[in-house]
């Protein structure tokens, strides 16, 4: 059967409220590509240049994810994404329950993963860095580009104003 080809000058895709297989919700995912070919059947997209990808995670998205999938021993997460930092407050239970606060930043690893890196931690005024670092190590990576519907490489992340914006590029080759 012969393949049909349609040419698209500019393709814009936008998803709102996309829940990834790992459980993290993206407030939005946008993909922009130029000179796209629509092939079929089966349906496929391809383009000569990488597409621009932008994904947004809000502090509430991250907070809900941590409350649902966070490490055991921590609960009641509260997350703020401000000025390049991720501020996380949670209740930790070892022998007693205590409220913990941590300031972290996001690190892009291998163009694929987003890891949380601990900057500072406070548990009842005591430095409990090793305890919190163990929790963070257990939940990294907090994002894996493999969970997106097309091959994506993360370029950078910006954190602020209640959101984390992931900037990436992708080789647009989608099949139905």
Secondary structure, 3 states (H helix, E strand, C coil): CCCEEEEEEEEEEEEEEEECCCCCEEEEEEEEEEEEEEEECCCEEEECCCEEEEEEEEHHHHHHHHHHHCCCCEEEEEEEEECCEEEEEEEEECCCEEEEEEEEEEEEECCCEEEEEEEEEEECCECCHHHHHHHHHHHCCCEEHHHCCCCEEEEEEEEECCEEEEEEEECCEEEC
